[in-house]
Amino acid sequence: MCDENSHETNDKWIEIAEKIRIIYDEALNYHPQFDGYEKGTEIKQADTILIGYPLQFPMNESTRRNDLNFYVAATRKSGPAMTYSMFAINYLDIGDKSDANRMLERSYKPFIRQPFNVWSEVDEGDEFAGN
């Protein structure tokens, strides 16, 4: 057991962490989704921006902003709601309240169903909603 003043280290997690490779494109100043990713190619969700928050990987603010702006534009419209909430948190983290608010609204408004304000996991405009 650990007490409040000590931390046990799990050697397996350290070994895994040391093997994680975060790709960086110096010319475009952003983090490609994967080796060979072409900027603008549609993606399902905003997993790459998670290196900003919650991972808090050190990078220039310009790189973080580019990551956000590039992936907002590339995320498919039927992406999951939590994608937009992560965009909101990351924009807020860099002090961009306007884009944070825009992403926050995108993270919940399309998923609310009237007349009882029931939450749905599917965007009302989603082509996969079974319409």
C-alpha positions in Angstrom: 0.0 0.0 0.0 1.0 3.6 -0.6 0.6 6.3 2.1 0.0 10.0 1.2 3.6 10.9 1.2 5.0 8.2 -1.1 4.4 7.0 -4.6 4.8 3.4 -5.8 6.3 3.2 -9.3 4.9 0.6 -11.6 7.9 -0.3 -13.8 5.7 -1.7 -16.6 4.0 1.8 -17.0 7.3 3.5 -17.2 8.5 1.0 -19.8 5.3 1.7 -21.9 5.6 5.4 -21.5 9.1 5.4 -22.7 8.0 3.7 -25.9 5.3 6.2 -26.8 6.2 8.2 -29.8 4.5 11.6 -30.4 4.9 12.6 -34.0 5.6 16.3 -34.8 5.6 18.0 -38.2 8.1 20.8 -37.9 7.2 22.4 -41.3 3.5 22.7 -40.4 4.0 23.1 -36.7 1.5 20.4 -35.6 1.2 16.8 -34.5 0.0 14.5 -37.3 -2.5 11.9 -36.2 -0.2 9.1 -37.4 2.8 8.5 -39.7 1.7 9.3 -43.2 -1.3 11.4 -42.1 -2.1 14.1 -44.6 -3.3 17.4 -43.0 -7.1 17.8 -43.6 -7.9 14.1 -44.0 -11.2 13.5 -42.1 -10.9 11.9 -38.7 -13.6 10.5 -36.4 -12.6 12.2 -33.2 -10.1 14.5 -31.6 -7.7 12.0 -30.0 -4.5 13.9 -31.1 -5.4 17.0 -29.2 -5.4 15.0 -26.0 -1.7 15.4 -25.9 -2.3 19.1 -25.0 -4.9 18.3 -22.3 -5.1 16.0 -20.4 -1.6 14.7 -21.2 0.0 18.2 -20.9 2.8 17.3 -23.3 5.2 20.3 -23.5 4.8 22.2 -26.8 4.7 25.8 -28.1 1.3 27.5 -27.9 1.4 28.0 -31.7 1.7 24.2 -32.1 -1.2 23.6 -29.7 -3.4 26.1 -31.5 -2.5 24.6 -34.8 -3.4 21.1 -33.5 -6.7 22.4 -32.4 -7.5 24.4 -35.5 -6.3 21.6 -37.9 -8.3 18.9 -36.1 -11.5 21.0 -35.6 -11.6 21.3 -39.4 -10.8 17.6 -40.0 -13.2 16.1 -37.5 -16.2 14.4 -39.2 -19.5 16.0 -38.4 -20.8 12.8 -36.9 -18.0 12.6 -34.4 -18.9 11.8 -30.8 -20.0 14.7 -28.5 -17.0 14.2 -26.2 -14.8 15.2 -29.0 -16.1 18.7 -29.0 -15.9 18.9 -25.2 -12.2 18.1 -25.4 -11.8 20.8 -28.0 -13.6 23.2 -25.6 -11.3 22.3 -22.7 -8.1 22.6 -24.8 -9.2 26.0 -26.3 -10.0 27.2 -22.8 -6.6 26.0 -21.6 -4.9 28.3 -24.1 -7.1 31.2 -23.2 -9.3 31.2 -26.4 -12.7 31.7 -24.7 -14.5 32.3 -28.0 -13.6 29.0 -29.6 -14.0 27.2 -26.3 -17.5 28.5 -26.1 -18.2 27.5 -29.7 -17.0 24.0 -29.0 -18.8 23.7 -25.7 -22.1 24.5 -27.5 -21.2 22.0 -30.3 -20.6 19.4 -27.6 -24.2 19.4 -26.2 -26.7 21.4 -28.2 -27.1 19.0 -31.2 -27.6 16.1 -28.8 -30.6 17.4 -26.8 -34.0 16.1 -27.8 -37.2 17.9 -27.3 -39.7 18.1 -25.7 -38.0 16.8 -22.5 -34.4 17.8 -23.2 -33.3 14.2 -23.3 -29.6 13.6 -24.2 -28.8 11.4 -27.2 -25.5 10.1 -28.2 -26.3 10.8 -31.8 -26.2 14.3 -33.3 -29.7 15.2 -34.5 -28.2 16.0 -37.9 -26.1 12.8 -38.1 -26.6 10.9 -41.3 -26.2 7.6 -39.3 -29.1 8.4 -36.9 -31.4 6.1 -38.8 -33.4 8.7 -40.6 
